[in-house]
Amino acid sequence: MMPEFRNEVLELKEKLEKGTPLYELQSLMGVLYQRKLASVKAKKFYEAIGIDVHVQRDTSEFLTELFEAVTAGLRRTNKSRLIKHLFEIGTCTTVRCLNCNEVSEIPATSLMLGLPVKVNKSLSEGLEAFVSPEILEGDNSYSVSYTHLRAHETRHDLVCRLLLEKKNN
């Protein structure tokens, strides 16, 4: 469990309504933290965020549903930006034309990265593959703005920030 996230959720001062996702998350974290348990029954928590445990989900689907439910609950508190503050990742896709060397950068933010871990031996190799340049050819190529020619290009994804700077609390 991420200590900063757990602490922020446990320290909420607002009265939370029983049965809501945020209340159930706070209860679950409190039990895990106070009793130092490795696992607990989380049925109320899953029901509160609308997850049917009998339906298979991948981790990104679960994380998306969890973040949406928690963010909705946090909107009524002074921690409305907590998920974004702790989990947002900034990326920058850099595209360089191999003909004229024109460079364009496209910044984006996300709450998760889609890393090719299965085809790599480790998480480190997945991260390395994510930031490795990719040659864009044919239908994947871009038009260079001032020449209007389709050009072979390299795309390089860079993780600009893995931890969001503390701002706008």
C-alpha positions, 0 to 999 in steps of 0.5 A: 500500500502506498503510504502517502495515499493511505495516510491522505485517505485515513486523515480525511476530516469530512464525514463520509457516508457509509457504503460510499466508495471513499468510506469503504476504502477508508475502512479497508485501509484502516483495518489493514493498517491498524491490524497489520493484516496481509489480507481482509475481506473486501466485499463491501469495498468492491460493491461500493465501487461497483465491481462484480468480483465474478467478472474478470478484469485486467489491472488497468480496468480495475485501476480506472474504476477505482480511481474514478470512484475515489475521485468522485468521492474526493470531490466533496472534500478538500483533497479533490486532486489527490489521485492526480497529485499522487498518480499522474504521469506526464509523458512527451512524445517526440517526433523527429523527421529523418529527412529534414530533422524537424522535431515536434513534441506532444505532451500528455498526462495519464494515470497509468503507462501501457508498458509491454511487460509480457514481451520483455523479461522485466519491468525495467525492460518494459520501461526501456522498450517504452522509451525506445525510438520507433521508426514510423513509416508508410501509414504511420508516418506524419506529414512534415508541416512546412513541406507537406511531405510524408516522411520517415520519422522516429518517435521517442516516448519519454516519461517527463515526470513520474511523480507529480510535483506537489502543487495546488493541494 
